Amino acid sequence: MHISVLLEECINYLNLRDDSIIVDCTLGYGGHSSEILKRIKNGYLYSFDQDLEAIESSRKRLSSIGDNYEIIYSNFVNLYEEMKKRGTKIDGILYDLGVSSPQLDEDERGFSFHNDARLDMRMDKNNKLSAYEVVNNYTKEELTSILYKYGEEKFAPSIASKIVSYRANKKIETTLELVEIIKSAVPEKYRRDKHPARKTFQAIRIEVNKELDVFESSLRQALDLIDVNGRICVITFHSLEDKICKNIFKEVSSVDETLKRMPIIPENMLPKFKVIANISPSDKEVESNMRSRSARLRVIERIR
Ligand SMILES: C[S@@+](CC[C@H](N)C(=O)[O-])C[C@H]1O[C@@H](n2cnc3c(N)ncnc32)[C@H](O)[C@@H]1O
């Protein structure tokens, strides 16, 4: 089961009205989408996901609430194109990034370092690139680079070397095979702290799904699409995603340095956005849902 993170906070910050038009970029198992739909009886909800299993399960959930919604099976990197086709105003956009609990729990998806499965990690099963190709075909330098960049893994060179020497004899087929290789590449002490494969798995998942690039591109599209008084809520689960969101929000909500010296800043040069919130889940939420412990919600509003 997937427990939605920061659900109440998102619903409050979206400022929903009965006739709001909302885009949920990450439908997942419909936790946020269904609470939104309940509150916009005369509005409309567009929900994106790139995972057909999540879509099928959420369709039933949303249909039991209303029919004023459309599920768009697409990567949210296509947000602008898809929404321009529909030609509607947009009052709110939500991102609840990362993978859902069912995606993590289903062994065959290969996301988890706890269960044995074929190396996969694709959110969209129609994608060509999977974890298998990354682990077996990337050069040592490429592996080191993604482990540093997307996993902030300090043992990146050593893990990359072990992967390359192991696969010289045999392809790396499964998640637990990879876990054993990682364990053999890091010091004993590191193995006792958090799970030693956590950062490597995060890095490979980000690479497979191009998570940071698509998020950055999509968030910029969202800023172009949102109407005046509309809000964008973003829930991130690690510092790399959060940094992208923080920097973009700062960029679009700040007055340009060169304009600060002017006695009066012309209205059309003032920032179009205002940062509304930057919060973490309450202690109570973290206690009841461990997955929320690294979550952060940032909210921005279009003010002109
Ligand atoms: C954390 S879950 C969302 C959970 C949902 N808010 C809920 O409460 O049930 C993230 C979902 O977003 C989807 N997703 C992640 N990145 C995506 C992308 N670039 N395009 C479309 N869907 C994406 C995943 O497939 C997953 O189903």
The ligand as a MOL file (V3000), in Angstrom:
LIG
                    3D

  0  0  0     0  0            999 V3000
M  V30 BEGIN CTAB
M  V30 COUNTS 27 29 0 0 0
M  V30 BEGIN ATOM
M  V30 1 C 5.5360 8.9540 -5.1240 0
M  V30 2 S 4.5000 8.3580 -6.3820 0 CHG=1
M  V30 3 C 3.0840 9.3720 -6.3160 0
M  V30 4 C 2.1150 8.9370 -5.2820 0
M  V30 5 C 0.7990 9.6820 -5.2970 0
M  V30 6 N 0.9490 11.0920 -5.0470 0
M  V30 7 C -0.1380 9.0750 -4.2730 0
M  V30 8 O -0.4250 9.7340 -3.2700 0
M  V30 9 O -0.5890 7.9460 -4.4820 0 CHG=-1
M  V30 10 C 5.2720 8.9300 -7.8240 0
M  V30 11 C 4.5910 8.4920 -9.1080 0
M  V30 12 O 5.0420 9.3540 -10.1300 0
M  V30 13 C 5.3640 8.6230 -11.2710 0
M  V30 14 N 6.4310 9.3610 -11.9400 0
M  V30 15 C 7.6770 9.5990 -11.4970 0
M  V30 16 N 8.3730 10.2960 -12.4090 0
M  V30 17 C 7.5340 10.5210 -13.4490 0
M  V30 18 C 7.6620 11.1820 -14.6940 0
M  V30 19 N 8.8180 11.7420 -15.0600 0
M  V30 20 N 6.5840 11.2260 -15.5140 0
M  V30 21 C 5.4110 10.6480 -15.1650 0
M  V30 22 N 5.2290 9.9850 -13.9950 0
M  V30 23 C 6.2860 9.9200 -13.1500 0
M  V30 24 C 5.8050 7.2560 -10.7840 0
M  V30 25 O 5.5730 6.2810 -11.7850 0
M  V30 26 C 4.9180 7.0760 -9.5500 0
M  V30 27 O 3.7430 6.3690 -9.8690 0
M  V30 END ATOM
M  V30 BEGIN BOND
M  V30 1 1 1 2
M  V30 2 1 2 3
M  V30 3 1 2 10
M  V30 4 1 3 4
M  V30 5 1 4 5
M  V30 6 1 5 6
M  V30 7 1 5 7
M  V30 8 2 7 8
M  V30 9 1 7 9
M  V30 10 1 10 11
M  V30 11 1 11 12
M  V30 12 1 11 26
M  V30 13 1 12 13
M  V30 14 1 13 14
M  V30 15 1 13 24
M  V30 16 1 14 15
M  V30 17 1 14 23
M  V30 18 2 15 16
M  V30 19 1 16 17
M  V30 20 1 17 18
M  V30 21 2 17 23
M  V30 22 1 18 19
M  V30 23 2 18 20
M  V30 24 1 20 21
M  V30 25 2 21 22
M  V30 26 1 22 23
M  V30 27 1 24 25
M  V30 28 1 24 26
M  V30 29 1 26 27
M  V30 END BOND
M  V30 END CTAB
M  END
